[in-house]
């Protein structure tokens, strides 16, 4: 494996990040190189009985050579012992530092991309004064990016929500022509440069039932969604819509586009999680580096039981590696 590795962060130590990383190595050891930034002693403890050997590396350049025989771990000690399923705010600062360290390695060219295991925001807020809604916003802050774009992908579908983690009652006030235009532009460019789709076909949902039905069920489609799409079509973008969200996710409809842009969180995430709950990947578009993540949380309720499904992390690592190939950061 003569290529740069993907940097993988542990995320919340008391969650399933370590377990699914061990399982991901078993699947990917002959496919692509990655290394884990984590407390090596913690990972070695988790690995007991798993059959996964651990190798501490001094820098990312060793990962490709180690990958087939052991999980490469860049040691980053924690401040407190880990109890599965019980987050400890005393480790919060080091969890944040691991993410910052990984970003630095990607930005310096020592890693080709970043994949992040899930964090526990409450523990970070309590122990590290973490002032961000989540990973995405924190990474955007580190990269000096004003507004990153969240893309969820699975083999069956890619979706991008224009508004994300806000109350549904606030969506009409936040959603406007400028936000929609920015989301489409960033997504369209990333599909070309990061996903290798030279002529993206994008479907855009309306906000209202039946895409407003010519104003009978809302005016947002008339007021700014349709005019924004017409403006971007005039520039050469292949955009369909605004489409009725209740008819754009069946198989024949999905075959007509490469990605769907939706107006709010659940409009995008319900269809993709229904189609493939286990293999979804969260990708942050608009950053100056590649970042993917499994599309699930810390799963404290099953941590330490060796039953966590690693498929989403496996797909996140594969996606990061493929995007690095398209972007030329390998």
TAKA-V376341 format. One record per backbone hydrogen bond with DSSP energy under -0.5 kcal/mol. CO is the residue of the C=O (numbers start at 1). NH is the residue of the N-H. If there is no record, write none. Layout:
CO|NH  CO|NH
This chain:
1|3  5|112  5|113  6|35  7|115  8|37  9|117  12|15  12|17  14|85  16|20  17|21  18|22  19|23  20|24  21|25  22|26  23|27  24|28  25|29  28|31  28|32  33|6  34|72  35|8  36|38  36|74  37|10  38|40  38|76  39|43  40|44  41|45  42|46  43|47  44|48  45|48  47|50  47|51  47|52  51|53  53|71  55|73  57|75  59|62  60|63  62|65  62|66  63|67  66|69  66|70  70|72  71|55  72|36  73|57  73|75  74|38  82|84  83|86  85|87  86|83  87|89  88|91  89|92  91|95  92|96  93|97  94|98  95|99  96|100  97|101  98|102  99|103  100|104  101|105  102|106  103|107  104|108  105|110  105|111  106|109  113|7  114|292  115|9  116|294  118|12  119|121  120|124  121|125  122|126  123|127  124|128  124|130  125|129  134|138  135|139  136|140  137|141  138|142  139|143  140|145  141|144  149|151  149|285  150|161  151|283  152|159  153|281  154|157  157|154  158|260  159|152  160|262  164|166  164|265  167|170  167|171  168|171  170|174  171|175  176|180  177|181  178|182  179|183  180|184  181|185  182|186  183|187  184|188  185|189  186|190  187|191  188|192  189|193  190|194  190|195  191|197  192|196  196|198  197|200  200|202  200|238  201|258  201|259  202|240  203|261  204|242  204|243  208|211  209|212  210|213  212|217  213|216  215|218  219|223  220|224  220|225  221|226  224|228  225|229  226|230  227|231  228|232  229|233  230|234  231|235  232|235  232|237  233|236  237|239  238|202  240|204  243|206  244|247  245|248  250|254  251|255  253|256  254|257  259|203  260|160  260|262  261|205  262|162  263|163  264|268  265|268  265|269  266|270  268|272  269|273  270|274  271|275  272|276  280|295  281|153  281|283  282|293  283|151  283|285  285|149  290|114  291|284  292|116  293|282  294|296  298|16  299|302  299|303  300|303  302|305  308|310  310|314  311|315  312|316  313|317  314|318  315|319  316|320  317|321  318|322  319|323  320|324  321|325  322|326  323|327  324|328  324|329  324|330  330|4
